[in-house]
């Protein structure tokens, strides 16, 4: 084998390795029945946790919680955090989009949308986007990560 052919082969391998390093993470199936816990990045410890459970069959995200409240990153609301609720979100191709509603009894005070992608080794990452009703200056969108427990 000539030296020029050998150098060309090494260059091709290096270029291929670099190209693969820029490929986004591939979504995988979640750990069925696991509870995933994590935190919104750059948020104070414990103030903006993200937690949810994957159904035993691995097809649904349930019991999603963000917070205790969506306000702490951008705007303080004072007082107790509002109660939150979420509906089950279907997992398709290792991805999901779920919605959390915060209410003060009768009125919705905030909404969060959580989009996530399941990764290998029980990891998951995504983005939390929150909207505070009547206060668009408090809206935010931040990445988060979780791990299966």
N, C-alpha and C positions, 0 to 999 in steps of 0.2 A: 504494500500500500504506500502510495506516495505521501510525502509530508504535507502537500497542499490539500489532499483529500482528507487527511487526518485532521488538520486544522479546521477545515470546513465542517467536518462532523462534530467536533467539539463546540464550535460556534453555534451550530444548529441546536445542540443539546442545551446550551446555556440560554439561547433565545427562547426555546420551548419552556424551560423552567421558569424564566422570568414572566412569560405570558401567563402561565398557570398561576403564578402568585397573585395576579390581578383579577382572577376569576372570583366572583362573589361566592360566599358559602352556599353550598347546596342544601336545600331543605331535606330533612329526613323525618321519619315517623317519630312521634313523641314517645316517652316512656309511659305506657298505659298504666293508669291508676296512680301515677305519681303526683305529688304536690310540688310545684315549681315556686321557688322563692328567690327574690332578688331586689334590686334597687335601681331607681332612675339615676343615671350617671350625674355626678356633680351635685348631688342633693345631700343634705345633712343625714347622717345615719339615723335610720328608723323613722324619719319624717315622710319619706316618699317611697315606701316599699311597694313592690309589685308581687302579688301572689295569686296563684290559681291552681286548680286541680284538673288533671286530664282524666276523662272518664275511663272506666275499666276496659272498655273496648278500644280506647285510643282515638275516638272520632270527635270528641267534644271537649272544649275548654269550659269549665264550670267554676262557680264560686270565685270569680275574678274580683280582686280588690286592689285599688290604687290609693295610696295615701297613708295616713288617715284622711287627708283632704287634698284636693287639687290646688288649693290656694297658696300653700306654703312656699312654693318656688318663686312665684311672681308677686303675689299680693297676700298680705295677712288679713284674715277675716276676724280674728279674735273669737273667743268663746270656744265651745265644743265643736268638733268637726261634724259636718252634716252626715246623716246616715246615707249609705250608698247601696245601690242594687245593680245587678247585671244579669242578663239572660245568657243562657248557654250559647257558645259560638262554635260553629262547625269547623273542624280542621280539614282542610283540603290540600293535598300535596305538601304536607308539612307546614302549612301556613294558616293563620287565622286572623280575623278582625273581630274585636269584641267592643261592646259599649258599656260604659258605667254611667249611671245617673245618680246625682247627689241631690237630695231634697231636704227641705226643712219642715217636712210634714205634708203640706199641700203643694207647695211651689217647687219647681225644679230650679236649683240655684247654680248648678254646674253640670257639665257633661265631659266625659273623657272617652276618647277612642284609642284602643290599644291594638296595634298590628304587630304580630309576632311571627317568627320563623324558628322552627325547631332545628337544632344542629346535632352533630354527633356527640357522644359521651354525655347525654343528659343535659346539654346546654340549650339555651333558647335566647334569642335577642329580638329586640323590636323597638318601637317608638310609641310613646305616650303623647297624645295631643289633647290638651284640655282647654275648655272654653268656659269662662265664668259668665253667667247670664248678666247682661247689662254692663259688663266691664271688659270690653275687648282689649284694653291695654294690659290685662292680666293673662291673656291667652299665652300658652306656650306649647312647644313641641320638643321633646327631649328623648334621647335614646335610653334604653334600659337593658339589663341582662338578668337572666334567672338561671338557676340550676335545679335539676330534679333532686328532691330530698328522699 
